[in-house]
Amino acid sequence: MFLGKEVRVFMKGQAEDSFIELKSKNDKESQSLVRSIERMIAILKQNPQYGNPIKKELIPDNFKKLGISNLYRVELSNYWRMLYTIESSRIEIFCFILNIVDHPTYDKIFGYK
């Protein structure tokens, strides 16, 4: 519960694919990332605004085209990043995890060099 509302967390698209791929691997790095993601999901259920908000003008165009007007970033183990957005109704808050990426991919998404 957050502000008296139920919080639900969903993975979409690339994030879901990455999570499934990481769970299928048995190496230490992948398992560490899976635990880190699961820990962040538990945190988001308690506080969906836990992540660092990304300034509106820095939200990549491909997210804006999907109608995403707020974007948050959380750091995972091994320098990976998780990007998510928040939507709300009168009864519930929804966190949609959009991307789970390594640092070079994160830099590419935001056009960093």
MARBA-793382 format. One record per residue: x, y, z of N, C-alpha, C, O in turn; residue number from 1. Coordinates in steps of 0.2 Angstrom, whole numbers, plus 5000, padded with zeros to 4 digits. Example, Ala and Ser with C-alpha at 12.3 -4.5 7.8 and 13.67 -1.06 7.14 Angstrom:
REM residues 2
<nxx->5066	nyy->4972	nzz->5039	caxx->5062	cayy->4978	cazz->5039	cxx->5066	cyy->4984	czz->5039	oxx->5071	oyy->4983	ozz->5042	pos->1>
<nxx->5064	nyy->4989	nzz->5035	caxx->5068	cayy->4995	cazz->5036	cxx->5064	cyy->5000	czz->5039	oxx->5067	oyy->5006	ozz->5040	pos->2>
END
This chain:
REM residues 113
<nxx->5004	nyy->4994	nzz->5000	caxx->5000	cayy->5000	cazz->5000	cxx->5004	cyy->5006	czz->5000	oxx->5009	oyy->5007	ozz->5004	pos->1>
<nxx->5002	nyy->5011	nzz->4996	caxx->5006	cayy->5017	cazz->4996	cxx->5001	cyy->5023	czz->4995	oxx->4997	oyy->5023	ozz->4990	pos->2>
<nxx->5001	nyy->5027	nzz->5000	caxx->4995	cayy->5033	cazz->5000	cxx->4988	cyy->5030	czz->5000	oxx->4984	oyy->5033	ozz->4997	pos->3>
<nxx->4988	nyy->5024	nzz->5003	caxx->4981	cayy->5021	cazz->5004	cxx->4979	cyy->5017	czz->4998	oxx->4973	oyy->5015	ozz->4997	pos->4>
<nxx->4983	nyy->5016	nzz->4993	caxx->4982	cayy->5013	cazz->4987	cxx->4986	cyy->5006	czz->4986	oxx->4992	oyy->5006	ozz->4988	pos->5>
<nxx->4983	nyy->5001	nzz->4983	caxx->4987	cayy->4995	cazz->4981	cxx->4992	cyy->4997	czz->4976	oxx->4990	oyy->5000	ozz->4971	pos->6>
<nxx->4998	nyy->4994	nzz->4976	caxx->5003	cayy->4995	cazz->4971	cxx->5004	cyy->4988	czz->4967	oxx->5005	oyy->4983	ozz->4971	pos->7>
<nxx->5003	nyy->4988	nzz->4961	caxx->5004	cayy->4982	cazz->4957	cxx->5010	cyy->4984	czz->4952	oxx->5011	oyy->4989	ozz->4949	pos->8>
<nxx->5015	nyy->4979	nzz->4951	caxx->5021	cayy->4980	cazz->4947	cxx->5020	cyy->4975	czz->4941	oxx->5019	oyy->4969	ozz->4943	pos->9>
<nxx->5021	nyy->4977	nzz->4935	caxx->5021	cayy->4973	cazz->4929	cxx->5027	cyy->4974	czz->4925	oxx->5030	oyy->4979	ozz->4925	pos->10>
<nxx->5030	nyy->4969	nzz->4922	caxx->5035	cayy->4969	cazz->4917	cxx->5032	cyy->4969	czz->4910	oxx->5027	oyy->4965	ozz->4909	pos->11>
<nxx->5035	nyy->4974	nzz->4906	caxx->5032	cayy->4974	cazz->4899	cxx->5038	cyy->4973	czz->4894	oxx->5044	oyy->4975	ozz->4895	pos->12>
<nxx->5037	nyy->4970	nzz->4888	caxx->5041	cayy->4970	cazz->4883	cxx->5048	cyy->4968	czz->4884	oxx->5050	oyy->4962	ozz->4887	pos->13>
<nxx->5053	nyy->4972	nzz->4883	caxx->5060	cayy->4971	cazz->4884	cxx->5062	cyy->4969	czz->4891	oxx->5066	oyy->4964	ozz->4892	pos->14>
<nxx->5059	nyy->4972	nzz->4896	caxx->5060	cayy->4970	cazz->4903	cxx->5058	cyy->4963	czz->4904	oxx->5062	oyy->4960	ozz->4908	pos->15>
<nxx->5053	nyy->4961	nzz->4902	caxx->5050	cayy->4954	cazz->4903	cxx->5055	cyy->4949	czz->4900	oxx->5057	oyy->4944	ozz->4903	pos->16>
<nxx->5057	nyy->4951	nzz->4894	caxx->5061	cayy->4946	cazz->4890	cxx->5068	cyy->4946	czz->4893	oxx->5071	oyy->4940	ozz->4894	pos->17>
<nxx->5071	nyy->4951	nzz->4896	caxx->5077	cayy->4951	cazz->4899	cxx->5077	cyy->4947	czz->4906	oxx->5081	oyy->4944	ozz->4907	pos->18>
<nxx->5071	nyy->4948	nzz->4909	caxx->5071	cayy->4945	cazz->4916	cxx->5070	cyy->4937	czz->4915	oxx->5074	oyy->4934	ozz->4918	pos->19>
<nxx->5066	nyy->4935	nzz->4910	caxx->5066	cayy->4928	cazz->4908	cxx->5073	cyy->4925	czz->4906	oxx->5075	oyy->4920	ozz->4908	pos->20>
<nxx->5076	nyy->4929	nzz->4902	caxx->5083	cayy->4927	cazz->4900	cxx->5088	cyy->4926	czz->4906	oxx->5091	oyy->4921	ozz->4906	pos->21>
<nxx->5088	nyy->4931	nzz->4910	caxx->5092	cayy->4931	cazz->4916	cxx->5090	cyy->4925	czz->4921	oxx->5095	oyy->4922	ozz->4923	pos->22>
<nxx->5084	nyy->4924	nzz->4922	caxx->5082	cayy->4918	cazz->4926	cxx->5084	cyy->4912	czz->4923	oxx->5085	oyy->4907	ozz->4927	pos->23>
<nxx->5085	nyy->4911	nzz->4917	caxx->5086	cayy->4905	cazz->4913	cxx->5094	cyy->4903	czz->4914	oxx->5096	oyy->4897	ozz->4913	pos->24>
<nxx->5098	nyy->4908	nzz->4916	caxx->5105	cayy->4907	cazz->4916	cxx->5107	cyy->4905	czz->4923	oxx->5104	oyy->4907	ozz->4928	pos->25>
<nxx->5113	nyy->4902	nzz->4924	caxx->5115	cayy->4899	cazz->4930	cxx->5121	cyy->4903	czz->4933	oxx->5124	oyy->4901	ozz->4938	pos->26>
<nxx->5124	nyy->4908	nzz->4929	caxx->5130	cayy->4911	cazz->4931	cxx->5129	cyy->4916	czz->4937	oxx->5123	oyy->4918	ozz->4938	pos->27>
<nxx->5134	nyy->4917	nzz->4941	caxx->5133	cayy->4921	cazz->4947	cxx->5130	cyy->4928	czz->4945	oxx->5126	oyy->4931	ozz->4949	pos->28>
<nxx->5133	nyy->4931	nzz->4940	caxx->5131	cayy->4938	cazz->4938	cxx->5123	cyy->4938	czz->4936	oxx->5120	oyy->4943	ozz->4939	pos->29>
<nxx->5121	nyy->4933	nzz->4933	caxx->5114	cayy->4933	cazz->4931	cxx->5109	cyy->4932	czz->4937	oxx->5104	oyy->4935	ozz->4938	pos->30>
<nxx->5111	nyy->4928	nzz->4941	caxx->5108	cayy->4926	cazz->4948	cxx->5108	cyy->4932	czz->4952	oxx->5103	oyy->4934	ozz->4956	pos->31>
<nxx->5113	nyy->4936	nzz->4952	caxx->5114	cayy->4942	cazz->4956	cxx->5109	cyy->4947	czz->4954	oxx->5105	oyy->4951	ozz->4958	pos->32>
<nxx->5108	nyy->4948	nzz->4947	caxx->5104	cayy->4953	cazz->4944	cxx->5096	cyy->4951	czz->4946	oxx->5092	oyy->4955	ozz->4947	pos->33>
<nxx->5095	nyy->4944	nzz->4945	caxx->5088	cayy->4942	cazz->4946	cxx->5086	cyy->4944	czz->4954	oxx->5081	oyy->4946	ozz->4955	pos->34>
<nxx->5090	nyy->4942	nzz->4958	caxx->5089	cayy->4944	cazz->4965	cxx->5088	cyy->4952	czz->4966	oxx->5084	oyy->4954	ozz->4970	pos->35>
<nxx->5092	nyy->4956	nzz->4963	caxx->5092	cayy->4963	cazz->4963	cxx->5085	cyy->4965	czz->4960	oxx->5082	oyy->4970	ozz->4963	pos->36>
<nxx->5083	nyy->4963	nzz->4955	caxx->5077	cayy->4964	cazz->4952	cxx->5071	cyy->4963	czz->4956	oxx->5066	oyy->4967	ozz->4957	pos->37>
<nxx->5071	nyy->4957	nzz->4959	caxx->5066	cayy->4955	cazz->4964	cxx->5065	cyy->4959	czz->4970	oxx->5060	oyy->4961	ozz->4972	pos->38>
<nxx->5071	nyy->4961	nzz->4972	caxx->5072	cayy->4966	cazz->4978	cxx->5069	cyy->4972	czz->4976	oxx->5065	oyy->4975	ozz->4980	pos->39>
<nxx->5070	nyy->4975	nzz->4970	caxx->5067	cayy->4981	cazz->4968	cxx->5060	cyy->4981	czz->4967	oxx->5056	oyy->4986	ozz->4969	pos->40>
<nxx->5057	nyy->4976	nzz->4965	caxx->5050	cayy->4975	cazz->4964	cxx->5047	cyy->4975	czz->4971	oxx->5042	oyy->4978	ozz->4971	pos->41>
<nxx->5050	nyy->4972	nzz->4976	caxx->5047	cayy->4972	cazz->4982	cxx->5047	cyy->4979	czz->4985	oxx->5042	oyy->4981	ozz->4988	pos->42>
<nxx->5052	nyy->4983	nzz->4984	caxx->5053	cayy->4990	cazz->4986	cxx->5048	cyy->4994	czz->4983	oxx->5045	oyy->4998	ozz->4986	pos->43>
<nxx->5047	nyy->4993	nzz->4976	caxx->5042	cayy->4997	cazz->4972	cxx->5035	cyy->4996	czz->4975	oxx->5031	oyy->5000	ozz->4974	pos->44>
<nxx->5033	nyy->4990	nzz->4977	caxx->5027	cayy->4989	cazz->4980	cxx->5025	cyy->4993	czz->4986	oxx->5020	oyy->4994	ozz->4988	pos->45>
<nxx->5031	nyy->4994	nzz->4990	caxx->5030	cayy->4998	cazz->4996	cxx->5030	cyy->5006	czz->4994	oxx->5027	oyy->5010	ozz->4997	pos->46>
<nxx->5035	nyy->5008	nzz->4989	caxx->5036	cayy->5015	cazz->4987	cxx->5037	cyy->5015	czz->4980	oxx->5043	oyy->5015	ozz->4978	pos->47>
<nxx->5032	nyy->5016	nzz->4976	caxx->5033	cayy->5016	cazz->4969	cxx->5037	cyy->5022	czz->4966	oxx->5040	oyy->5022	ozz->4961	pos->48>
<nxx->5038	nyy->5027	nzz->4970	caxx->5042	cayy->5033	cazz->4969	cxx->5049	cyy->5032	czz->4971	oxx->5053	oyy->5037	ozz->4972	pos->49>
<nxx->5051	nyy->5026	nzz->4973	caxx->5058	cayy->5025	cazz->4975	cxx->5064	cyy->5027	czz->4970	oxx->5069	oyy->5030	ozz->4973	pos->50>
<nxx->5063	nyy->5026	nzz->4964	caxx->5068	cayy->5027	cazz->4959	cxx->5069	cyy->5034	czz->4958	oxx->5066	oyy->5039	ozz->4961	pos->51>
<nxx->5075	nyy->5036	nzz->4954	caxx->5077	cayy->5043	cazz->4953	cxx->5072	cyy->5045	czz->4947	oxx->5072	oyy->5042	ozz->4941	pos->52>
<nxx->5068	nyy->5050	nzz->4947	caxx->5064	cayy->5053	cazz->4942	cxx->5069	cyy->5056	czz->4936	oxx->5074	oyy->5059	ozz->4938	pos->53>
<nxx->5067	nyy->5054	nzz->4930	caxx->5071	cayy->5057	cazz->4925	cxx->5067	cyy->5063	czz->4922	oxx->5061	oyy->5063	ozz->4921	pos->54>
<nxx->5071	nyy->5069	nzz->4921	caxx->5068	cayy->5075	cazz->4919	cxx->5064	cyy->5074	czz->4913	oxx->5066	oyy->5070	ozz->4908	pos->55>
<nxx->5058	nyy->5077	nzz->4912	caxx->5053	cayy->5076	cazz->4906	cxx->5057	cyy->5077	czz->4900	oxx->5056	oyy->5074	ozz->4895	pos->56>
<nxx->5061	nyy->5082	nzz->4899	caxx->5065	cayy->5084	cazz->4893	cxx->5070	cyy->5079	czz->4891	oxx->5072	oyy->5078	ozz->4886	pos->57>
<nxx->5072	nyy->5074	nzz->4896	caxx->5077	cayy->5069	cazz->4895	cxx->5074	cyy->5062	czz->4893	oxx->5077	oyy->5058	ozz->4891	pos->58>
<nxx->5067	nyy->5062	nzz->4894	caxx->5064	cayy->5055	cazz->4892	cxx->5065	cyy->5054	czz->4885	oxx->5063	oyy->5059	ozz->4880	pos->59>
<nxx->5067	nyy->5048	nzz->4883	caxx->5069	cayy->5047	cazz->4875	cxx->5062	cyy->5047	czz->4871	oxx->5057	oyy->5046	ozz->4874	pos->60>
<nxx->5062	nyy->5049	nzz->4865	caxx->5057	cayy->5050	cazz->4861	cxx->5053	cyy->5043	czz->4860	oxx->5047	oyy->5044	ozz->4860	pos->61>
<nxx->5056	nyy->5038	nzz->4860	caxx->5052	cayy->5031	cazz->4859	cxx->5048	cyy->5030	czz->4865	oxx->5043	oyy->5027	ozz->4864	pos->62>
<nxx->5049	nyy->5032	nzz->4871	caxx->5045	cayy->5032	cazz->4877	cxx->5039	cyy->5037	czz->4876	oxx->5034	oyy->5035	ozz->4878	pos->63>
<nxx->5041	nyy->5043	nzz->4874	caxx->5036	cayy->5048	cazz->4873	cxx->5031	cyy->5046	czz->4868	oxx->5025	oyy->5048	ozz->4869	pos->64>
<nxx->5033	nyy->5043	nzz->4863	caxx->5028	cayy->5040	cazz->4858	cxx->5023	cyy->5035	czz->4860	oxx->5018	oyy->5034	ozz->4858	pos->65>
<nxx->5025	nyy->5032	nzz->4866	caxx->5021	cayy->5027	cazz->4869	cxx->5016	cyy->5030	czz->4874	oxx->5012	oyy->5027	ozz->4878	pos->66>
<nxx->5017	nyy->5037	nzz->4875	caxx->5013	cayy->5041	cazz->4880	cxx->5015	cyy->5041	czz->4887	oxx->5012	oyy->5042	ozz->4891	pos->67>
<nxx->5022	nyy->5039	nzz->4887	caxx->5025	cayy->5039	cazz->4894	cxx->5027	cyy->5046	czz->4896	oxx->5031	oyy->5049	ozz->4892	pos->68>
<nxx->5024	nyy->5049	nzz->4901	caxx->5026	cayy->5056	cazz->4903	cxx->5030	cyy->5056	czz->4910	oxx->5032	oyy->5061	ozz->4911	pos->69>
<nxx->5031	nyy->5050	nzz->4913	caxx->5035	cayy->5050	cazz->4919	cxx->5039	cyy->5044	czz->4918	oxx->5037	oyy->5038	ozz->4916	pos->70>
<nxx->5046	nyy->5044	nzz->4920	caxx->5050	cayy->5039	cazz->4919	cxx->5055	cyy->5039	czz->4925	oxx->5057	oyy->5044	ozz->4927	pos->71>
<nxx->5056	nyy->5033	nzz->4928	caxx->5060	cayy->5032	cazz->4934	cxx->5066	cyy->5027	czz->4932	oxx->5065	oyy->5023	ozz->4928	pos->72>
<nxx->5072	nyy->5028	nzz->4936	caxx->5077	cayy->5024	cazz->4935	cxx->5079	cyy->5021	czz->4942	oxx->5080	oyy->5025	ozz->4947	pos->73>
<nxx->5081	nyy->5015	nzz->4942	caxx->5084	cayy->5012	cazz->4948	cxx->5090	cyy->5008	czz->4946	oxx->5090	oyy->5005	ozz->4941	pos->74>
<nxx->5095	nyy->5008	nzz->4950	caxx->5101	cayy->5005	cazz->4949	cxx->5101	cyy->4998	czz->4952	oxx->5098	oyy->4997	ozz->4957	pos->75>
<nxx->5103	nyy->4993	nzz->4948	caxx->5103	cayy->4986	cazz->4950	cxx->5110	cyy->4984	czz->4951	oxx->5115	oyy->4988	ozz->4950	pos->76>
<nxx->5112	nyy->4978	nzz->4953	caxx->5118	cayy->4976	cazz->4954	cxx->5122	cyy->4975	czz->4947	oxx->5119	oyy->4975	ozz->4942	pos->77>
<nxx->5129	nyy->4975	nzz->4947	caxx->5133	cayy->4975	cazz->4941	cxx->5132	cyy->4980	czz->4936	oxx->5133	oyy->4979	ozz->4930	pos->78>
<nxx->5130	nyy->4986	nzz->4939	caxx->5129	cayy->4992	cazz->4935	cxx->5124	cyy->4992	czz->4930	oxx->5124	oyy->4995	ozz->4925	pos->79>
<nxx->5119	nyy->4988	nzz->4931	caxx->5113	cayy->4987	cazz->4927	cxx->5108	cyy->4993	czz->4929	oxx->5108	oyy->4995	ozz->4935	pos->80>
<nxx->5103	nyy->4994	nzz->4925	caxx->5098	cayy->4999	cazz->4926	cxx->5091	cyy->4996	czz->4925	oxx->5090	oyy->4992	ozz->4920	pos->81>
<nxx->5086	nyy->4999	nzz->4928	caxx->5079	cayy->4997	cazz->4927	cxx->5075	cyy->5003	czz->4926	oxx->5075	oyy->5008	ozz->4930	pos->82>
<nxx->5071	nyy->5004	nzz->4921	caxx->5067	cayy->5010	cazz->4919	cxx->5060	cyy->5008	czz->4920	oxx->5058	oyy->5002	ozz->4918	pos->83>
<nxx->5056	nyy->5012	nzz->4924	caxx->5049	cayy->5011	cazz->4924	cxx->5045	cyy->5017	czz->4924	oxx->5048	oyy->5022	ozz->4925	pos->84>
<nxx->5039	nyy->5016	nzz->4923	caxx->5034	cayy->5022	cazz->4923	cxx->5028	cyy->5020	czz->4928	oxx->5027	oyy->5014	ozz->4930	pos->85>
<nxx->5025	nyy->5025	nzz->4931	caxx->5020	cayy->5025	cazz->4935	cxx->5013	cyy->5027	czz->4932	oxx->5013	oyy->5033	ozz->4930	pos->86>
<nxx->5008	nyy->5023	nzz->4933	caxx->5001	cayy->5026	cazz->4931	cxx->4997	cyy->5024	czz->4937	oxx->4998	oyy->5020	ozz->4942	pos->87>
<nxx->4991	nyy->5028	nzz->4938	caxx->4987	cayy->5028	cazz->4944	cxx->4980	cyy->5028	czz->4942	oxx->4978	oyy->5032	ozz->4937	pos->88>
<nxx->4976	nyy->5025	nzz->4946	caxx->4969	cayy->5025	cazz->4946	cxx->4966	cyy->5028	czz->4953	oxx->4971	oyy->5029	ozz->4957	pos->89>
<nxx->4960	nyy->5028	nzz->4954	caxx->4958	cayy->5030	cazz->4960	cxx->4959	cyy->5025	czz->4966	oxx->4959	oyy->5027	ozz->4971	pos->90>
<nxx->4960	nyy->5019	nzz->4963	caxx->4960	cayy->5013	cazz->4968	cxx->4967	cyy->5010	czz->4968	oxx->4970	oyy->5008	ozz->4974	pos->91>
<nxx->4971	nyy->5010	nzz->4963	caxx->4977	cayy->5007	cazz->4962	cxx->4983	cyy->5011	czz->4959	oxx->4981	oyy->5016	ozz->4956	pos->92>
<nxx->4989	nyy->5009	nzz->4960	caxx->4995	cayy->5012	cazz->4957	cxx->4998	cyy->5006	czz->4953	oxx->4999	oyy->5001	ozz->4956	pos->93>
<nxx->5000	nyy->5008	nzz->4947	caxx->5003	cayy->5003	cazz->4943	cxx->5010	cyy->5005	czz->4941	oxx->5011	oyy->5011	ozz->4939	pos->94>
<nxx->5015	nyy->5001	nzz->4942	caxx->5022	cayy->5002	cazz->4940	cxx->5023	cyy->4997	czz->4934	oxx->5022	oyy->4991	ozz->4935	pos->95>
<nxx->5025	nyy->5000	nzz->4929	caxx->5026	cayy->4996	cazz->4923	cxx->5034	cyy->4996	czz->4922	oxx->5037	oyy->5002	ozz->4920	pos->96>
<nxx->5037	nyy->4991	nzz->4922	caxx->5044	cayy->4990	cazz->4921	cxx->5045	cyy->4990	czz->4914	oxx->5043	oyy->4985	ozz->4911	pos->97>
<nxx->5049	nyy->4994	nzz->4911	caxx->5050	cayy->4995	cazz->4903	cxx->5056	cyy->4992	czz->4901	oxx->5056	oyy->4988	ozz->4896	pos->98>
<nxx->5062	nyy->4993	nzz->4904	caxx->5068	cayy->4991	cazz->4902	cxx->5072	cyy->4988	czz->4908	oxx->5072	oyy->4991	ozz->4914	pos->99>
<nxx->5076	nyy->4983	nzz->4907	caxx->5081	cayy->4981	cazz->4912	cxx->5087	cyy->4980	czz->4907	oxx->5088	oyy->4975	ozz->4903	pos->100>
<nxx->5092	nyy->4984	nzz->4908	caxx->5098	cayy->4984	cazz->4903	cxx->5104	cyy->4985	czz->4907	oxx->5105	oyy->4988	ozz->4912	pos->101>
<nxx->5110	nyy->4983	nzz->4903	caxx->5116	cayy->4985	cazz->4906	cxx->5118	cyy->4992	czz->4905	oxx->5115	oyy->4995	ozz->4901	pos->102>
<nxx->5124	nyy->4994	nzz->4908	caxx->5125	cayy->5001	cazz->4907	cxx->5127	cyy->5004	czz->4900	oxx->5124	oyy->5009	ozz->4899	pos->103>
<nxx->5130	nyy->5000	nzz->4896	caxx->5131	cayy->5003	cazz->4889	cxx->5125	cyy->5004	czz->4885	oxx->5124	oyy->5008	ozz->4882	pos->104>
<nxx->5120	nyy->4999	nzz->4886	caxx->5113	cayy->4999	cazz->4883	cxx->5109	cyy->5005	czz->4886	oxx->5106	oyy->5009	ozz->4882	pos->105>
<nxx->5110	nyy->5006	nzz->4892	caxx->5107	cayy->5012	cazz->4896	cxx->5109	cyy->5019	czz->4893	oxx->5106	oyy->5023	ozz->4891	pos->106>
<nxx->5116	nyy->5019	nzz->4892	caxx->5119	cayy->5025	cazz->4889	cxx->5116	cyy->5026	czz->4882	oxx->5115	oyy->5032	ozz->4880	pos->107>
<nxx->5116	nyy->5021	nzz->4878	caxx->5113	cayy->5021	cazz->4871	cxx->5106	cyy->5024	czz->4871	oxx->5104	oyy->5028	ozz->4867	pos->108>
<nxx->5102	nyy->5021	nzz->4876	caxx->5095	cayy->5023	cazz->4876	cxx->5094	cyy->5031	czz->4877	oxx->5090	oyy->5034	ozz->4874	pos->109>
<nxx->5099	nyy->5034	nzz->4881	caxx->5098	cayy->5041	cazz->4882	cxx->5103	cyy->5045	czz->4878	oxx->5104	oyy->5051	ozz->4879	pos->110>
<nxx->5107	nyy->5042	nzz->4874	caxx->5111	cayy->5046	cazz->4869	cxx->5118	cyy->5048	czz->4873	oxx->5121	oyy->5053	ozz->4870	pos->111>
<nxx->5120	nyy->5045	nzz->4878	caxx->5126	cayy->5046	cazz->4881	cxx->5132	cyy->5043	czz->4878	oxx->5131	oyy->5038	ozz->4875	pos->112>
<nxx->5138	nyy->5046	nzz->4878	caxx->5143	cayy->5044	cazz->4875	cxx->5149	cyy->5042	czz->4880	oxx->5154	oyy->5040	ozz->4878	pos->113>
END
